[in-house]
Amino acid sequence: MSGVEPSALREILALTSHSRVVSFAGGLPDPELFDHEGLRLAFERVLAPGARHVFQYSRTEGDPELRAAIAGRLGRRGLPTAPDDLLITTGSQQALALTAAALLDPGDTVLVEEPCYLAALQCFGLAGARVVPLPAAGPLDPDLLGELVRRERPKLLYLIPNFQNPTGRTMTAHLRYEVARVAADHGLWIVEDDPYGELRYRGEPAPAVAACPGAEDRTILVGSFSKILAPGLRIGWLRAPHGARRALHIAKQTADLHTSTLDQAAVAAYLAGGRIDGHIAGLRQAYASRMQAMLEGLANALPDGSTWSTPDGGMFLWVRLPEHMDAEAVLPAALRHNVAYVPGSHFFTGRSDPACMRLSFTAHPPERIADGLARLGAVLQGAR
Ligand SMILES: Cc1ncc(COP(=O)(O)O)c(C=O)c1O
């Protein structure tokens, strides 16, 4: 553990839990938008009198009904999937941890986008891997990827192709095909982490990397119900090609035998109840207007010379303040003014960019977003 840093993000989240704080920090769904009634009905169904199996141990790969339902949803999104391709995990975070445990030996190299989702870096660090970042500026460059693969000989490439955490960036279809080609040429595993893919607010979906020629038998696709249903359920999944399944299955057994029988059954019942698509459509509508409110407010709030991403979905915007500013140094003043964000430096493994910050737009309605941006603007003006 000595080589793995604790998550500074979790510490910031602890400071921002008070209701006074307008927090743009966490990637949190708005609890007001949880389908409380639908989830209550689903739990009621699985807790019907006499239904004792939901309290029992169950199989490692997960609830058959839940796996069939996820396979069906993936098929409808253009990725033909059999229930046996899937392993249910305790949140998609566990899918990342299992993948690292199953595929990596100490000293192996992992390529990641820079900046990158912090807790994935922790998983790779814990597995003893050497993490090599793909440079930050602009979208991933397939030529540079090929060059780095030849030079660094990585075993695995970690990607968040849809609405990346933290930048909000989405990979084009062309880029996905190119990445698949490079991976096939060099025998590279790909981890395609996709917790946000169904939260698209504009534009057309691109194919999953797992569906691109050359990547089919070397991509582990990771998904989650955290952002589209409720993170407290801790239900995620991975879709693995045949060659990785046995190792992943053993890793899951050693981690926790299986994911909660009760919670899996409740999510399966929720999906069978037919409410999920309507619920996701409602989330999309609400989050799209929140993203718009944030995009509209940023020009006034941020100092001249700032730039920011304009995502097509997900939960995050990536801001770059003028060169001389340091988002980490400004955070204590922001917290005193009851507004929070995550300094961008936490998402870098190589040379960090202190002028960056990640803003999440999902946790508050548009009026509170405007209020939070006004406070952030005042703090940043004072810090110039
Ligand atoms: C990119 C990414 N992957 C995985 C996760 C883990 O999510 P969960 O374990 O709740 O499914 C998150 C959570 O924020 C994330 O942003």
The ligand as an ORCA input file, in Angstrom:
! r2SCAN-3c Opt
* xyz 0 1
  C     -14.893      6.562    -14.819
  C     -15.455      5.896    -13.620
  N     -15.317      4.565    -13.499
  C     -15.815      3.906    -12.445
  C     -16.468      4.582    -11.433
  C     -16.956      3.785    -10.258
  O     -18.340      3.810    -10.138
  P     -19.187      2.714     -9.353
  O     -18.249      1.857     -8.585
  O     -20.107      3.489     -8.475
  O     -19.913      1.948    -10.405
  C     -16.622      5.968    -11.501
  C     -17.271      6.711    -10.419
  O     -17.340      7.900    -10.365
  C     -16.090      6.644    -12.644
  O     -16.191      7.960    -12.810
*
